[in-house]
C-alpha cells in the first residue's frame, strides 16, 4: 500500500480550490447576467445610428475578405428595409 503524506492537507487544498473555483464561476455568471441586463435595458438606437453601425461592420467584413462587396450591399439593403419598417416582416405591432 502506498503511503499518502499529508492527505488531510491535500484534501483541504482541493476543497479550497473547489470553493474558489465555484466562487469565480458564480462571479462570472453575475457579470454576464449584469451585462446582458444592461444590453436589454438600454434604450434602442435610432435607425440611422443602427444603419451606420451596420455599414461600418459590413465594410470591415469586406476588408477582412469575410464577405464580398456585393454580399455586403445586398445584406445592408435588406437590413435597411427591415429597420425602416418597409421590409417583409410578419409582425403586426400596433
FIGU-724153 format. One line per field, with one value per residue: residue number from 0; residue in one letter; x, z, y of N, C-alpha, C, CB in turn. Coordinates in Angstrom, 1 decimal. Each point is the difference from the previous one (the first is absolute). Glycine has a CB too. Layout:
REM FIGU-724153
torlum = c(NUM;...)
lodo = c(A;...)
nxx = c(X;...)
nzz = c(Z;...)
nyy = c(Y;...)
caxx = c(X;...)
cazz = c(Z;...)
cayy = c(Y;...)
cxx = c(X;...)
czz = c(Z;...)
cyy = c(Y;...)
cbxx = c(X;...)
cbzz = c(Z;...)
cbyy = c(Y;...)
This chain:
REM FIGU-724153
torlum = c(0;1;2;3;4;5;6;7;8;9;10;11;12;13;14;15;16;17;18;19;20;21;22;23;24;25;26;27;28;29;30;31;32;33;34;35;36;37;38;39;40;41;42;43;44;45;46;47;48;49;50;51;52;53;54;55;56;57;58;59;60;61;62;63;64;65;66;67;68;69;70;71;72;73;74;75;76;77;78;79;80;81;82;83;84;85;86;87;88;89;90;91;92;93)
lodo = c(X;X;X;X;X;X;X;X;X;X;X;X;X;X;X;X;X;X;X;X;X;X;X;X;X;X;X;X;X;X;X;X;X;X;X;X;X;X;X;X;X;X;X;X;X;X;X;X;X;X;X;X;X;X;X;X;X;X;X;X;X;X;X;X;X;X;X;X;X;X;X;X;X;X;X;X;X;X;X;X;X;X;X;X;X;X;X;X;X;X;X;X;X;X)
nxx = c(0.8;1.4;0.8;-2.4;3.0;-2.8;-2.8;-0.5;1.6;-1.8;-2.7;0.8;0.8;-2.7;-1.7;1.6;-0.6;-3.1;-0.1;1.5;-1.9;-2.5;1.0;0.6;-3.0;-1.3;1.7;-0.8;-3.1;0.2;1.2;-2.4;-2.3;1.3;0.0;-3.0;-1.0;1.6;-1.5;-2.9;0.4;1.2;-2.5;-0.5;2.8;-2.0;-0.9;2.7;1.3;-0.8;1.3;2.8;0.3;-0.5;2.3;2.2;-0.7;0.3;2.9;1.1;-1.0;1.7;2.7;-0.3;-0.4;-3.0;-1.2;1.0;0.1;-2.4;-0.3;0.0;-2.4;-1.9;0.3;-0.7;-2.8;-0.9;0.5;-1.6;-2.7;0.3;0.3;-2.5;-2.2;1.0;0.2;-2.1;-0.5;-1.8;-0.2;-3.1;2.2;-3.1)
nzz = c(0.0;-2.0;3.0;-1.1;1.2;1.2;-0.1;1.7;-2.3;-2.3;1.3;0.2;-3.1;-0.9;1.7;-1.3;-3.0;0.6;1.0;-2.4;-2.1;1.3;0.0;-3.1;-0.8;1.6;-1.5;-2.8;0.8;0.8;-2.8;-1.7;1.6;-0.5;-3.1;-0.2;1.5;-2.0;-2.5;1.1;0.8;-2.9;-0.7;-2.3;-0.9;-1.0;-1.9;0.1;2.1;-1.7;-2.6;1.4;0.9;-2.8;-1.3;2.0;-0.5;-3.1;0.1;1.9;-2.1;-2.3;1.7;0.4;-3.4;2.1;-3.0;-2.9;0.6;-0.4;3.1;0.6;-1.9;1.1;3.0;-0.5;-1.4;2.4;2.1;-1.6;0.1;3.2;0.8;-1.7;1.4;-3.1;1.4;-1.2;3.5;0.0;1.9;-0.4;1.9;0.6)
nyy = c(-1.2;2.2;0.8;2.0;1.6;1.3;-2.3;2.8;1.6;-1.3;0.9;3.1;0.2;-1.2;2.1;2.5;-0.9;-0.1;2.9;1.3;-1.4;1.2;3.0;-0.1;-1.0;2.4;2.2;-1.1;0.2;3.0;0.7;-1.3;1.5;2.9;-0.3;-0.8;2.6;1.9;-1.2;0.3;3.1;1.3;2.0;-2.1;1.3;2.2;-2.5;1.7;-2.0;-2.6;1.1;0.7;-3.0;-1.2;1.6;-1.1;-3.0;0.2;1.4;-2.3;-2.2;1.4;-0.1;-3.2;-0.6;-0.2;0.7;0.2;3.1;-2.0;-0.6;3.1;0.6;-2.3;0.8;3.0;-0.7;-1.8;2.2;2.3;-1.6;-0.4;3.0;1.1;-2.3;-1.3;-3.2;-1.6;1.1;-2.8;3.0;0.7;2.2;0.9)
caxx = c(-0.8;0.7;-0.3;-0.3;0.4;-0.8;-1.2;-1.0;0.3;-0.3;-1.5;-0.3;0.3;-1.0;-1.2;0.1;0.0;-1.4;-0.8;0.5;-0.5;-1.5;-0.3;0.4;-1.0;-1.2;0.3;-0.1;-1.4;-0.6;0.5;-0.6;-1.4;-0.1;0.3;-1.2;-1.0;0.3;-0.3;-1.4;-0.7;0.5;-0.9;0.3;0.7;-0.8;0.3;1.1;1.2;0.1;0.5;1.4;0.8;-0.1;0.8;1.4;0.3;0.0;1.2;1.1;0.0;0.5;1.4;0.6;-0.4;-0.9;-1.1;0.3;-0.7;-1.4;-0.7;-0.2;-1.0;-1.3;-0.4;-0.3;-1.3;-1.1;-0.1;-0.5;-1.4;-0.6;0.1;-0.9;-1.4;-0.5;0.3;-1.1;-0.1;-1.2;-0.5;-1.1;0.0;-1.0)
cazz = c(0.0;-0.1;1.1;-0.4;1.0;0.0;-0.8;0.4;-0.6;-1.4;0.0;0.2;-1.1;-1.1;0.3;-0.1;-1.4;-0.5;0.5;-0.8;-1.4;0.0;0.2;-1.3;-1.0;0.4;-0.3;-1.5;-0.3;0.5;-0.9;-1.2;0.1;0.1;-1.4;-0.8;0.5;-0.4;-1.4;-0.1;0.6;-0.6;-1.0;-1.4;-0.8;-1.1;-1.3;-0.7;0.7;-0.2;-1.4;-0.1;0.6;-0.9;-1.2;0.5;0.2;-1.3;-0.7;0.7;-0.5;-1.4;0.1;0.5;-1.0;0.5;-1.0;-1.2;0.0;-0.5;1.1;1.0;-0.5;0.1;1.4;0.6;-0.5;0.7;1.4;-0.1;-0.2;1.2;1.1;-0.3;0.1;-1.3;-0.3;0.0;1.3;0.3;1.2;-0.2;1.2;-0.1)
cayy = c(1.2;1.2;1.0;1.4;1.0;1.3;-0.1;1.0;1.2;-0.1;0.1;1.4;0.8;-0.4;0.7;1.4;0.2;-0.2;1.2;1.2;-0.2;0.2;1.4;0.7;-0.3;0.7;1.4;0.1;0.0;1.3;1.1;-0.3;0.4;1.4;0.5;-0.3;0.8;1.3;0.0;-0.1;1.2;1.2;0.5;-0.4;1.0;0.6;-0.8;0.5;-0.4;-1.4;-0.2;0.5;-1.1;-1.2;0.4;-0.1;-1.4;-0.7;0.4;-0.7;-1.4;0.0;0.2;-1.2;-1.0;-0.9;0.0;0.8;1.3;-0.2;-0.5;1.0;0.9;-0.6;-0.1;1.4;0.4;-0.8;0.5;1.3;-0.2;-0.6;1.0;1.1;-0.4;-0.3;-1.4;-1.0;-0.5;-0.7;0.5;1.0;0.9;1.1)
cxx = c(0.9;-0.4;-0.2;0.4;-0.8;-1.3;-1.1;0.3;-0.4;-1.5;-0.4;0.3;-0.9;-1.3;0.0;0.0;-1.4;-0.8;0.4;-0.5;-1.5;-0.3;0.4;-1.1;-1.3;0.1;-0.1;-1.4;-0.7;0.4;-0.8;-1.5;-0.1;0.2;-1.2;-1.2;0.2;-0.3;-1.5;-0.7;0.5;-1.0;0.4;0.6;-1.0;0.4;1.2;1.3;0.2;0.6;1.4;0.9;0.0;0.9;1.5;0.4;0.2;1.3;1.2;0.1;0.5;1.5;0.8;-0.3;-0.8;-1.3;0.4;-0.7;-1.4;-0.8;-0.3;-1.1;-1.4;-0.5;-0.3;-1.3;-1.1;-0.2;-0.6;-1.5;-0.7;0.0;-0.9;-1.5;-0.6;0.3;-1.2;-0.1;-1.3;-0.7;-1.0;-0.1;-1.0;0.6)
czz = c(0.0;1.2;-0.6;1.1;-0.1;-0.7;0.5;-0.6;-1.5;-0.2;0.2;-1.1;-1.2;0.3;-0.2;-1.5;-0.6;0.4;-0.8;-1.4;-0.1;0.2;-1.3;-1.1;0.3;-0.4;-1.5;-0.5;0.3;-1.0;-1.4;0.1;0.1;-1.4;-0.9;0.3;-0.5;-1.5;-0.3;0.4;-0.7;-1.1;-1.4;-0.7;-1.1;-1.2;-0.7;0.7;-0.2;-1.4;-0.2;0.6;-0.8;-1.2;0.4;0.2;-1.3;-0.8;0.6;-0.5;-1.4;0.0;0.4;-0.9;0.5;-0.8;-1.1;0.1;-0.4;1.2;1.1;-0.4;0.1;1.4;0.7;-0.5;0.7;1.4;0.0;-0.1;1.3;1.1;-0.2;0.0;-1.4;-0.5;0.0;1.3;0.3;1.3;-0.3;1.3;-0.1;0.3)
cyy = c(1.2;0.9;1.4;0.9;1.2;-0.1;1.0;1.3;0.1;0.1;1.4;0.9;-0.3;0.7;1.5;0.4;-0.1;1.2;1.2;-0.1;0.3;1.5;0.8;-0.3;0.8;1.5;0.3;0.0;1.3;1.1;-0.2;0.4;1.5;0.7;-0.2;0.9;1.5;0.2;0.1;1.3;1.3;0.5;-0.4;1.1;0.5;-0.8;0.5;-0.5;-1.5;-0.3;0.4;-1.1;-1.2;0.2;-0.2;-1.4;-0.8;0.4;-0.7;-1.5;-0.1;0.1;-1.2;-1.2;-1.1;-0.1;0.9;1.3;-0.1;-0.6;1.0;1.0;-0.6;-0.2;1.3;0.5;-0.7;0.5;1.4;0.0;-0.4;1.1;1.2;-0.4;-0.3;-1.4;-0.9;-0.7;-0.6;0.6;1.1;0.8;1.1;1.3)
cbxx = c(-1.8;0.2;1.4;-2.0;2.3;2.1;0.5;-0.3;2.0;1.9;-0.2;0.4;2.3;1.2;-0.4;1.3;2.3;0.2;-0.2;2.0;1.8;-0.3;0.5;2.5;1.0;-0.5;1.4;2.2;0.1;0.1;2.3;1.6;-0.4;0.9;2.4;0.8;-0.4;1.8;2.2;0.1;-0.2;2.4;-0.5;-1.9;2.3;-0.1;-2.4;-1.3;-0.3;-1.9;-2.3;-0.7;-0.6;-2.3;-1.8;-0.2;-1.2;-2.5;-1.1;-0.2;-2.0;-2.2;-0.4;-0.2;2.1;0.9;-1.7;0.3;2.1;0.8;1.0;2.4;1.7;0.6;1.5;2.4;1.1;0.6;1.9;2.2;0.3;0.8;2.4;1.9;-0.2;0.3;2.3;0.3;1.7;0.9;2.1;-1.2;2.4;-1.7)
cbzz = c(1.2;-2.5;1.6;-1.4;-0.1;0.2;-0.4;2.2;1.6;-0.4;0.8;2.4;0.7;-0.4;1.7;2.1;-0.1;0.2;2.3;1.5;-0.4;0.9;2.5;0.7;-0.3;1.8;2.1;-0.2;0.3;2.4;1.2;-0.5;1.2;2.4;0.3;-0.2;2.0;1.7;-0.4;0.3;2.1;0.5;1.5;0.0;0.5;1.0;-0.2;-0.8;1.7;1.6;-0.7;0.2;2.2;0.7;-0.9;1.1;2.2;0.0;-0.6;2.0;1.5;-0.9;0.5;2.3;-1.1;2.3;1.8;-1.4;-0.5;-2.4;-0.4;0.6;-1.5;-2.1;0.1;0.1;-2.2;-1.4;0.7;-1.0;-2.5;-0.7;0.4;-1.3;2.1;-0.5;0.9;-2.4;0.7;-1.2;1.3;-1.7;0.4;0.7)
cbyy = c(-1.2;-0.1;-1.4;-0.8;-0.9;1.2;-2.5;-1.2;0.2;-1.5;-2.4;-0.4;0.0;-2.2;-1.9;0.1;-0.8;-2.5;-1.0;0.2;-1.7;-2.3;-0.3;-0.2;-2.3;-1.7;0.2;-1.1;-2.5;-0.7;0.1;-1.8;-2.2;-0.2;-0.5;-2.3;-1.5;0.2;-1.2;-2.5;-1.3;-0.7;1.9;-1.6;-1.0;2.3;-0.4;2.0;1.8;-0.4;0.3;2.4;0.9;-0.4;1.6;2.2;0.1;-0.1;2.2;1.6;-0.4;1.0;2.4;0.9;0.5;0.4;-0.3;-2.1;1.1;-0.4;-2.2;-0.2;1.0;-1.2;-2.0;0.5;0.5;-2.0;-1.5;0.8;-0.6;-2.3;-0.7;1.0;1.3;2.4;0.4;-0.3;1.7;-2.1;-0.6;-1.4;-0.6;-1.5)
